[in-house]
Amino acid sequence: MSKATEIIPPELETEDEAYVIDRKAIAAILYAVEIWDQEKLFELMEPLHPADIADILEQINAYDRRRLIELYDKEFDGEILSELKESLREEVIAALKPSVLADAVRDLESDDVVDLVEDLNEPQQEAILDVLEDSDRAAVETSLSYPEESAGRLMQRETAWAPEHWNVGQCIDYLRNAEDLPEQFYHVILVDPKMKPVGNVTLGRIMGARREVMLRDIVEDLFKTIPATQDEEDVAYAFNQYHLISAPVVDESERLVGVITIDDAMAVLDDEHEEDILRLAGVSAEGSLSDKVLETAKQRLPWLAVNLVTAVIASLVIAQFADTIGQFVALAVLMPIVASMGGNAGTQSLTVAVRAIATKDLTGANVWRVIRREVLVGLGNGIAFALVMGGVGLIWFGSMTLAYVIAVAMVINLVVAGLAGTVVPVLLERIGVDPALASGTFVTTVTDVVGFFAFLGLAAVVLT
């Protein structure tokens, strides 16, 4: 076993780790790689889903990853590449032999190939496109011609469609004899003579109807088409909002060019959720656990620098009251409490607001109601904690005046935190800035500055 890879002992495993790959299985795989036992490796990898194999490749170090790929050789499945994090795909593709890469990619559907190549550098893109058949390459290049993160990039070109005047029997005969159907599909799309989608018929209804029944008589009530240029976030929202299973994609002439299925839409939704969480923490959405130290440090440095600037601003506020702090040391003990409570309250409101904006629940129609609610929540919590901290100040330092100062400052800062946590992301979204990326810094700055200014300003007036 490579000394560079640490395997967690089996006794540290817990019973509630559902869908987590058995550590003993990973250890056995790495041992097979270490002794270069290809037959044993095939035996261990055969029952694993491509997503599990991708997880293993992401969890082990680069040295073991390269050796595993080399030994796994022709058994390497294209689905594994689809399941890998984007940050790791280039490394894995570079480690594959050209012949293995060709076999792996040929079995993928067009949307998976597009997802695979769109973020690669040009030489690697060409390496993959060159192994495709001419028709498949043309389909992938057409999808790549659409804007990034659009429905055209997300769709698969393979579709199951039928003329709107067909009956069930004609459709079934066609489906049985067709050679270019998608590997998985849920609907047959009805089209008019101009290839414009006019309805969806589920496979269940087709199989449950008599042969002479017209397809137009068993279409689904809900039918939506997706413009090829529509942002993939809006596509994912439509699937989630209207409980779609699949939807046809149309070009500017409203002609059928592809189809998007629920698995791809939900993958986008999951990516957006993950991206929002990471951006709220000032972490790059492209990063992964397999990134190198220097690369990770470079990704995080810019927002740490921004936070340093905001911390300096808060410190400048404190510096204005240096004399007051010098006279009353208790202020230095208590002021971090006010700022910390405001920061946490602001983060709570901010998280709710950013999530509501992403799901389109926070709109111009209800924004003022939401702002009012968050301010009132801040007021209520502020009063509750004002009573607590007032009592702490009185018992700890024996000063009713100091207790009054921290109580009032607490109320002010939690009200401002609720206001800033909602207003800041809304304003950023209105001016076209991603609220998940920039809101945290602004809200933290506001709560720190207001907290310190309210507490120390009141102290300077009341205590001196």
RAMORA-V176779 format. One record per residue. N is the residue number from 1. RES is the residue in three letters. SS is DSSP state (a for helix, b for strand, c for the rest). PHI is phi in whole degrees, 0 to 359 (NA if undefined). NEAR is the number of other C-alpha atoms within 10 Angstrom. Layout:
n=N res=RES ss=SS phi=PHI near=NEAR
n=N res=RES ss=SS phi=PHI near=NEAR
This chain:
n=1 res=MET ss=c phi=NA near=16
n=2 res=SER ss=c phi=296 near=12
n=3 res=LYS ss=c phi=292 near=7
n=4 res=ALA ss=c phi=280 near=11
n=5 res=THR ss=c phi=254 near=15
n=6 res=GLU ss=c phi=263 near=11
n=7 res=ILE ss=c phi=255 near=14
n=8 res=ILE ss=c phi=289 near=12
n=9 res=PRO ss=c phi=301 near=10
n=10 res=PRO ss=a phi=303 near=11
n=11 res=GLU ss=a phi=292 near=6
n=12 res=LEU ss=a phi=273 near=8
n=13 res=GLU ss=c phi=290 near=12
n=14 res=THR ss=c phi=244 near=8
n=15 res=GLU ss=c phi=286 near=6
n=16 res=ASP ss=c phi=266 near=7
n=17 res=GLU ss=c phi=275 near=9
n=18 res=ALA ss=c phi=296 near=8
n=19 res=TYR ss=c phi=67 near=7
n=20 res=VAL ss=c phi=271 near=9
n=21 res=ILE ss=c phi=295 near=14
n=22 res=ASP ss=c phi=303 near=13
n=23 res=ARG ss=a phi=297 near=15
n=24 res=LYS ss=a phi=293 near=14
n=25 res=ALA ss=a phi=293 near=12
n=26 res=ILE ss=a phi=297 near=19
n=27 res=ALA ss=a phi=298 near=18
n=28 res=ALA ss=a phi=294 near=16
n=29 res=ILE ss=a phi=297 near=21
n=30 res=LEU ss=a phi=294 near=23
n=31 res=TYR ss=a phi=292 near=16
n=32 res=ALA ss=a phi=298 near=20
n=33 res=VAL ss=a phi=292 near=23
n=34 res=GLU ss=a phi=297 near=14
n=35 res=ILE ss=c phi=268 near=10
n=36 res=TRP ss=c phi=59 near=14
n=37 res=ASP ss=c phi=258 near=14
n=38 res=GLN ss=a phi=294 near=16
n=39 res=GLU ss=a phi=298 near=11
n=40 res=LYS ss=a phi=294 near=16
n=41 res=LEU ss=a phi=298 near=19
n=42 res=PHE ss=a phi=300 near=16
n=43 res=GLU ss=a phi=296 near=11
n=44 res=LEU ss=a phi=286 near=15
n=45 res=MET ss=a phi=275 near=17
n=46 res=GLU ss=a phi=304 near=12
n=47 res=PRO ss=c phi=280 near=9
n=48 res=LEU ss=c phi=277 near=12
n=49 res=HIS ss=c phi=287 near=12
n=50 res=PRO ss=a phi=308 near=20
n=51 res=ALA ss=a phi=295 near=15
n=52 res=ASP ss=a phi=290 near=18
n=53 res=ILE ss=a phi=295 near=22
n=54 res=ALA ss=a phi=299 near=20
n=55 res=ASP ss=a phi=299 near=17
n=56 res=ILE ss=a phi=298 near=17
n=57 res=LEU ss=a phi=299 near=22
n=58 res=GLU ss=a phi=283 near=20
n=59 res=GLN ss=a phi=274 near=14
n=60 res=ILE ss=c phi=271 near=20
n=61 res=ASN ss=c phi=281 near=15
n=62 res=ALA ss=a phi=298 near=18
n=63 res=TYR ss=a phi=296 near=11
n=64 res=ASP ss=a phi=294 near=19
n=65 res=ARG ss=a phi=297 near=19
n=66 res=ARG ss=a phi=296 near=17
n=67 res=ARG ss=a phi=292 near=16
n=68 res=LEU ss=a phi=297 near=22
n=69 res=ILE ss=a phi=298 near=19
n=70 res=GLU ss=a phi=295 near=17
n=71 res=LEU ss=a phi=283 near=18
n=72 res=TYR ss=a phi=292 near=19
n=73 res=ASP ss=a phi=49 near=17
n=74 res=LYS ss=a phi=291 near=15
n=75 res=GLU ss=a phi=279 near=14
n=76 res=PHE ss=c phi=294 near=19
n=77 res=ASP ss=c phi=262 near=20
n=78 res=GLY ss=a phi=299 near=22
n=79 res=GLU ss=a phi=298 near=21
n=80 res=ILE ss=a phi=297 near=18
n=81 res=LEU ss=a phi=298 near=27
n=82 res=SER ss=a phi=295 near=22
n=83 res=GLU ss=a phi=275 near=17
n=84 res=LEU ss=c phi=290 near=22
n=85 res=LYS ss=c phi=298 near=18
n=86 res=GLU ss=a phi=302 near=19
n=87 res=SER ss=a phi=294 near=17
n=88 res=LEU ss=a phi=254 near=19
n=89 res=ARG ss=a phi=298 near=21
n=90 res=GLU ss=a phi=301 near=18
n=91 res=GLU ss=a phi=298 near=13
n=92 res=VAL ss=a phi=292 near=17
n=93 res=ILE ss=a phi=298 near=18
n=94 res=ALA ss=a phi=295 near=12
n=95 res=ALA ss=a phi=277 near=16
n=96 res=LEU ss=c phi=279 near=19
n=97 res=LYS ss=c phi=292 near=13
n=98 res=PRO ss=a phi=307 near=14
n=99 res=SER ss=a phi=292 near=11
n=100 res=VAL ss=a phi=292 near=18
n=101 res=LEU ss=a phi=299 near=23
n=102 res=ALA ss=a phi=299 near=18
n=103 res=ASP ss=a phi=296 near=17
n=104 res=ALA ss=a phi=293 near=21
n=105 res=VAL ss=a phi=282 near=22
n=106 res=ARG ss=a phi=300 near=18
n=107 res=ASP ss=c phi=274 near=14
n=108 res=LEU ss=c phi=277 near=18
n=109 res=GLU ss=c phi=282 near=19
n=110 res=SER ss=a phi=300 near=26
n=111 res=ASP ss=a phi=293 near=24
n=112 res=ASP ss=a phi=290 near=22
n=113 res=VAL ss=a phi=294 near=27
n=114 res=VAL ss=a phi=300 near=25
n=115 res=ASP ss=a phi=299 near=19
n=116 res=LEU ss=a phi=287 near=23
n=117 res=VAL ss=a phi=266 near=22
n=118 res=GLU ss=c phi=296 near=17
n=119 res=ASP ss=c phi=255 near=15
n=120 res=LEU ss=c phi=275 near=17
n=121 res=ASN ss=c phi=287 near=10
n=122 res=GLU ss=a phi=301 near=10
n=123 res=PRO ss=a phi=300 near=9
n=124 res=GLN ss=a phi=288 near=15
n=125 res=GLN ss=a phi=301 near=16
n=126 res=GLU ss=a phi=296 near=12
n=127 res=ALA ss=a phi=298 near=15
n=128 res=ILE ss=a phi=282 near=21
n=129 res=LEU ss=a phi=297 near=22
n=130 res=ASP ss=c phi=293 near=12
n=131 res=VAL ss=c phi=271 near=18
n=132 res=LEU ss=c phi=276 near=18
n=133 res=GLU ss=c phi=293 near=11
n=134 res=ASP ss=a phi=304 near=11
n=135 res=SER ss=a phi=293 near=9
n=136 res=ASP ss=a phi=292 near=18
n=137 res=ARG ss=a phi=296 near=17
n=138 res=ALA ss=a phi=298 near=14
n=139 res=ALA ss=a phi=296 near=20
n=140 res=VAL ss=a phi=293 near=25
n=141 res=GLU ss=a phi=294 near=16
n=142 res=THR ss=a phi=296 near=15
n=143 res=SER ss=a phi=296 near=28
n=144 res=LEU ss=a phi=291 near=19
n=145 res=SER ss=c phi=284 near=10
n=146 res=TYR ss=c phi=281 near=16
n=147 res=PRO ss=c phi=301 near=14
n=148 res=GLU ss=c phi=299 near=16
n=149 res=GLU ss=c phi=57 near=14
n=150 res=SER ss=b phi=246 near=20
n=151 res=ALA ss=a phi=300 near=28
n=152 res=GLY ss=a phi=297 near=31
n=153 res=ARG ss=a phi=281 near=27
n=154 res=LEU ss=a phi=274 near=29
n=155 res=MET ss=c phi=287 near=28
n=156 res=GLN ss=b phi=256 near=26
n=157 res=ARG ss=c phi=284 near=22
n=158 res=GLU ss=c phi=289 near=20
n=159 res=THR ss=c phi=225 near=22
n=160 res=ALA ss=c phi=249 near=21
n=161 res=TRP ss=b phi=226 near=22
n=162 res=ALA ss=b phi=211 near=22
n=163 res=PRO ss=b phi=299 near=21
n=164 res=GLU ss=c phi=295 near=20
n=165 res=HIS ss=c phi=270 near=13
n=166 res=TRP ss=c phi=285 near=15
n=167 res=ASN ss=b phi=256 near=21
n=168 res=VAL ss=a phi=299 near=22
n=169 res=GLY ss=a phi=299 near=18
n=170 res=GLN ss=a phi=298 near=17
n=171 res=CYS ss=a phi=294 near=19
n=172 res=ILE ss=a phi=297 near=14
n=173 res=ASP ss=a phi=299 near=11
n=174 res=TYR ss=a phi=296 near=14
n=175 res=LEU ss=a phi=297 near=16
n=176 res=ARG ss=a phi=290 near=9
n=177 res=ASN ss=a phi=262 near=9
n=178 res=ALA ss=c phi=291 near=9
n=179 res=GLU ss=c phi=252 near=8
n=180 res=ASP ss=c phi=242 near=10
n=181 res=LEU ss=c phi=285 near=14
n=182 res=PRO ss=c phi=299 near=14
n=183 res=GLU ss=c phi=297 near=9
n=184 res=GLN ss=c phi=226 near=11
n=185 res=PHE ss=c phi=206 near=17
n=186 res=TYR ss=c phi=243 near=17
n=187 res=HIS ss=b phi=231 near=25
n=188 res=VAL ss=b phi=257 near=23
n=189 res=ILE ss=b phi=273 near=25
n=190 res=LEU ss=b phi=272 near=24
n=191 res=VAL ss=b phi=232 near=19
n=192 res=ASP ss=c phi=272 near=14
n=193 res=PRO ss=c phi=300 near=9
n=194 res=LYS ss=c phi=266 near=11
n=195 res=MET ss=c phi=64 near=18
n=196 res=LYS ss=c phi=266 near=20
n=197 res=PRO ss=b phi=297 near=26
n=198 res=VAL ss=b phi=235 near=18
n=199 res=GLY ss=b phi=177 near=25
n=200 res=ASN ss=b phi=243 near=27
n=201 res=VAL ss=b phi=238 near=22
n=202 res=THR ss=b phi=288 near=17
n=203 res=LEU ss=a phi=297 near=13
n=204 res=GLY ss=a phi=298 near=10
n=205 res=ARG ss=a phi=291 near=15
n=206 res=ILE ss=a phi=296 near=22
n=207 res=MET ss=a phi=289 near=12
n=208 res=GLY ss=a phi=268 near=9
n=209 res=ALA ss=c phi=258 near=15
n=210 res=ARG ss=c phi=287 near=12
n=211 res=ARG ss=c phi=300 near=16
n=212 res=GLU ss=c phi=278 near=11
n=213 res=VAL ss=c phi=292 near=15
n=214 res=MET ss=b phi=285 near=19
n=215 res=LEU ss=a phi=300 near=27
n=216 res=ARG ss=a phi=296 near=18
n=217 res=ASP ss=a phi=274 near=11
n=218 res=ILE ss=a phi=235 near=17
n=219 res=VAL ss=c phi=291 near=20
n=220 res=GLU ss=c phi=290 near=13
n=221 res=ASP ss=c phi=294 near=9
n=222 res=LEU ss=c phi=268 near=10
n=223 res=PHE ss=c phi=217 near=16
n=224 res=LYS ss=c phi=225 near=18
n=225 res=THR ss=c phi=254 near=18
n=226 res=ILE ss=b phi=245 near=24
n=227 res=PRO ss=b phi=297 near=21
n=228 res=ALA ss=c phi=298 near=27
n=229 res=THR ss=c phi=268 near=18
n=230 res=GLN ss=c phi=292 near=16
n=231 res=ASP ss=b phi=297 near=18
n=232 res=GLU ss=a phi=295 near=24
n=233 res=GLU ss=a phi=297 near=18
n=234 res=ASP ss=a phi=292 near=19
n=235 res=VAL ss=a phi=297 near=24
n=236 res=ALA ss=a phi=298 near=24
n=237 res=TYR ss=a phi=298 near=18
n=238 res=ALA ss=a phi=298 near=16
n=239 res=PHE ss=a phi=297 near=20
n=240 res=ASN ss=a phi=288 near=16
n=241 res=GLN ss=a phi=289 near=10
n=242 res=TYR ss=a phi=253 near=11
n=243 res=HIS ss=c phi=56 near=11
n=244 res=LEU ss=c phi=281 near=17
n=245 res=ILE ss=c phi=258 near=16
n=246 res=SER ss=b phi=206 near=24
n=247 res=ALA ss=b phi=210 near=25
n=248 res=PRO ss=b phi=289 near=30
n=249 res=VAL ss=b phi=254 near=26
n=250 res=VAL ss=b phi=238 near=22
n=251 res=ASP ss=c phi=272 near=15
n=252 res=GLU ss=c phi=295 near=9
n=253 res=SER ss=c phi=267 near=10
n=254 res=GLU ss=c phi=66 near=16
n=255 res=ARG ss=c phi=271 near=17
n=256 res=LEU ss=b phi=293 near=26
n=257 res=VAL ss=b phi=235 near=23
n=258 res=GLY ss=b phi=176 near=25
n=259 res=VAL ss=b phi=214 near=26
n=260 res=ILE ss=b phi=248 near=28
n=261 res=THR ss=b phi=251 near=20
n=262 res=ILE ss=a phi=298 near=17
n=263 res=ASP ss=a phi=296 near=12
n=264 res=ASP ss=a phi=290 near=19
n=265 res=ALA ss=a phi=296 near=26
n=266 res=MET ss=a phi=290 near=16
n=267 res=ALA ss=a phi=296 near=12
n=268 res=VAL ss=a phi=296 near=20
n=269 res=LEU ss=a phi=299 near=22
n=270 res=ASP ss=a phi=295 near=13
n=271 res=ASP ss=a phi=297 near=14
n=272 res=GLU ss=a phi=294 near=17
n=273 res=HIS ss=a phi=298 near=15
n=274 res=GLU ss=a phi=296 near=12
n=275 res=GLU ss=a phi=298 near=17
n=276 res=ASP ss=a phi=297 near=22
n=277 res=ILE ss=a phi=298 near=18
n=278 res=LEU ss=a phi=294 near=17
n=279 res=ARG ss=a phi=291 near=20
n=280 res=LEU ss=a phi=299 near=20
n=281 res=ALA ss=c phi=266 near=15
n=282 res=GLY ss=c phi=72 near=23
n=283 res=VAL ss=c phi=250 near=20
n=284 res=SER ss=c phi=298 near=17
n=285 res=ALA ss=c phi=288 near=16
n=286 res=GLU ss=c phi=272 near=13
n=287 res=GLY ss=c phi=285 near=18
n=288 res=SER ss=c phi=209 near=14
n=289 res=LEU ss=c phi=292 near=13
n=290 res=SER ss=c phi=271 near=16
n=291 res=ASP ss=c phi=295 near=14
n=292 res=LYS ss=c phi=285 near=11
n=293 res=VAL ss=a phi=301 near=9
n=294 res=LEU ss=a phi=297 near=8
n=295 res=GLU ss=a phi=297 near=10
n=296 res=THR ss=a phi=295 near=17
n=297 res=ALA ss=a phi=298 near=11
n=298 res=LYS ss=a phi=295 near=10
n=299 res=GLN ss=a phi=292 near=16
n=300 res=ARG ss=a phi=270 near=15
n=301 res=LEU ss=a phi=302 near=13
n=302 res=PRO ss=a phi=303 near=13
n=303 res=TRP ss=a phi=284 near=18
n=304 res=LEU ss=a phi=294 near=14
n=305 res=ALA ss=a phi=295 near=11
n=306 res=VAL ss=a phi=297 near=14
n=307 res=ASN ss=a phi=296 near=18
n=308 res=LEU ss=a phi=297 near=12
n=309 res=VAL ss=a phi=297 near=14
n=310 res=THR ss=a phi=293 near=19
n=311 res=ALA ss=a phi=293 near=16
n=312 res=VAL ss=a phi=296 near=13
n=313 res=ILE ss=a phi=299 near=15
n=314 res=ALA ss=a phi=297 near=22
n=315 res=SER ss=a phi=294 near=14
n=316 res=LEU ss=a phi=296 near=13
n=317 res=VAL ss=a phi=296 near=19
n=318 res=ILE ss=a phi=298 near=19
n=319 res=ALA ss=a phi=299 near=12
n=320 res=GLN ss=c phi=293 near=13
n=321 res=PHE ss=c phi=244 near=16
n=322 res=ALA ss=a phi=300 near=14
n=323 res=ASP ss=a phi=295 near=11
n=324 res=THR ss=a phi=296 near=20
n=325 res=ILE ss=a phi=296 near=19
n=326 res=GLY ss=a phi=297 near=11
n=327 res=GLN ss=a phi=281 near=12
n=328 res=PHE ss=c phi=233 near=16
n=329 res=VAL ss=a phi=299 near=10
n=330 res=ALA ss=a phi=301 near=14
n=331 res=LEU ss=a phi=297 near=18
n=332 res=ALA ss=a phi=294 near=15
n=333 res=VAL ss=a phi=285 near=10
n=334 res=LEU ss=a phi=267 near=16
n=335 res=MET ss=a phi=295 near=22
n=336 res=PRO ss=a phi=297 near=14
n=337 res=ILE ss=a phi=295 near=16
n=338 res=VAL ss=a phi=297 near=27
n=339 res=ALA ss=a phi=294 near=29
n=340 res=SER ss=a phi=295 near=16
n=341 res=MET ss=a phi=297 near=20
n=342 res=GLY ss=a phi=296 near=31
n=343 res=GLY ss=a phi=298 near=24
n=344 res=ASN ss=a phi=293 near=15
n=345 res=ALA ss=a phi=296 near=27
n=346 res=GLY ss=a phi=296 near=28
n=347 res=THR ss=a phi=295 near=23
n=348 res=GLN ss=a phi=299 near=16
n=349 res=SER ss=a phi=296 near=25
n=350 res=LEU ss=a phi=298 near=29
n=351 res=THR ss=a phi=298 near=20
n=352 res=VAL ss=a phi=297 near=14
n=353 res=ALA ss=a phi=293 near=26
n=354 res=VAL ss=a phi=297 near=26
n=355 res=ARG ss=a phi=295 near=17
n=356 res=ALA ss=a phi=294 near=13
n=357 res=ILE ss=a phi=294 near=17
n=358 res=ALA ss=a phi=296 near=19
n=359 res=THR ss=c phi=267 near=18
n=360 res=LYS ss=c phi=64 near=11
n=361 res=ASP ss=c phi=276 near=13
n=362 res=LEU ss=c phi=261 near=20
n=363 res=THR ss=c phi=231 near=13
n=364 res=GLY ss=c phi=299 near=9
n=365 res=ALA ss=c phi=286 near=9
n=366 res=ASN ss=c phi=236 near=10
n=367 res=VAL ss=a phi=298 near=16
n=368 res=TRP ss=a phi=290 near=14
n=369 res=ARG ss=a phi=295 near=12
n=370 res=VAL ss=a phi=293 near=18
n=371 res=ILE ss=a phi=299 near=20
n=372 res=ARG ss=a phi=299 near=14
n=373 res=ARG ss=a phi=297 near=15
n=374 res=GLU ss=a phi=294 near=29
n=375 res=VAL ss=a phi=295 near=22
n=376 res=LEU ss=a phi=292 near=16
n=377 res=VAL ss=a phi=297 near=18
n=378 res=GLY ss=a phi=298 near=26
n=379 res=LEU ss=a phi=296 near=21
n=380 res=GLY ss=a phi=298 near=15
n=381 res=ASN ss=a phi=294 near=16
n=382 res=GLY ss=a phi=299 near=24
n=383 res=ILE ss=a phi=295 near=19
n=384 res=ALA ss=a phi=299 near=14
n=385 res=PHE ss=a phi=282 near=19
n=386 res=ALA ss=a phi=295 near=24
n=387 res=LEU ss=a phi=296 near=18
n=388 res=VAL ss=a phi=295 near=13
n=389 res=MET ss=a phi=288 near=23
n=390 res=GLY ss=a phi=299 near=22
n=391 res=GLY ss=a phi=295 near=19
n=392 res=VAL ss=a phi=298 near=17
n=393 res=GLY ss=a phi=297 near=22
n=394 res=LEU ss=a phi=292 near=15
n=395 res=ILE ss=a phi=289 near=12
n=396 res=TRP ss=a phi=289 near=12
n=397 res=PHE ss=a phi=249 near=12
n=398 res=GLY ss=c phi=66 near=12
n=399 res=SER ss=c phi=234 near=13
n=400 res=MET ss=a phi=294 near=13
n=401 res=THR ss=a phi=296 near=15
n=402 res=LEU ss=a phi=296 near=23
n=403 res=ALA ss=a phi=298 near=22
n=404 res=TYR ss=a phi=296 near=21
n=405 res=VAL ss=a phi=297 near=25
n=406 res=ILE ss=a phi=291 near=30
n=407 res=ALA ss=a phi=295 near=25
n=408 res=VAL ss=a phi=295 near=19
n=409 res=ALA ss=a phi=297 near=27
n=410 res=MET ss=a phi=296 near=32
n=411 res=VAL ss=a phi=298 near=25
n=412 res=ILE ss=a phi=301 near=23
n=413 res=ASN ss=a phi=289 near=32
n=414 res=LEU ss=a phi=287 near=34
n=415 res=VAL ss=a phi=293 near=26
n=416 res=VAL ss=a phi=296 near=23
n=417 res=ALA ss=a phi=298 near=34
n=418 res=GLY ss=a phi=297 near=29
n=419 res=LEU ss=a phi=293 near=24
n=420 res=ALA ss=a phi=294 near=27
n=421 res=GLY ss=a phi=298 near=32
n=422 res=THR ss=a phi=260 near=30
n=423 res=VAL ss=a phi=290 near=22
n=424 res=VAL ss=a phi=301 near=21
n=425 res=PRO ss=a phi=296 near=26
n=426 res=VAL ss=a phi=295 near=24
n=427 res=LEU ss=a phi=296 near=13
n=428 res=LEU ss=a phi=297 near=16
n=429 res=GLU ss=a phi=295 near=17
n=430 res=ARG ss=a phi=293 near=11
n=431 res=ILE ss=c phi=266 near=9
n=432 res=GLY ss=c phi=89 near=8
n=433 res=VAL ss=c phi=258 near=14
n=434 res=ASP ss=c phi=298 near=16
n=435 res=PRO ss=a phi=294 near=25
n=436 res=ALA ss=a phi=291 near=25
n=437 res=LEU ss=a phi=279 near=23
n=438 res=ALA ss=a phi=250 near=18
n=439 res=SER ss=a phi=297 near=29
n=440 res=GLY ss=a phi=303 near=24
n=441 res=THR ss=a phi=296 near=18
n=442 res=PHE ss=a phi=294 near=17
n=443 res=VAL ss=a phi=295 near=28
n=444 res=THR ss=a phi=298 near=26
n=445 res=THR ss=a phi=298 near=22
n=446 res=VAL ss=a phi=299 near=23
n=447 res=THR ss=a phi=293 near=31
n=448 res=ASP ss=a phi=294 near=28
n=449 res=VAL ss=a phi=296 near=21
n=450 res=VAL ss=a phi=294 near=24
n=451 res=GLY ss=a phi=299 near=32
n=452 res=PHE ss=a phi=294 near=23
n=453 res=PHE ss=a phi=294 near=21
n=454 res=ALA ss=a phi=296 near=23
n=455 res=PHE ss=a phi=292 near=24
n=456 res=LEU ss=a phi=286 near=26
n=457 res=GLY ss=a phi=295 near=20
n=458 res=LEU ss=a phi=297 near=18
n=459 res=ALA ss=a phi=297 near=22
n=460 res=ALA ss=a phi=297 near=17
n=461 res=VAL ss=a phi=282 near=10
n=462 res=VAL ss=a phi=274 near=12
n=463 res=LEU ss=a phi=269 near=14
n=464 res=THR ss=c phi=255 near=10
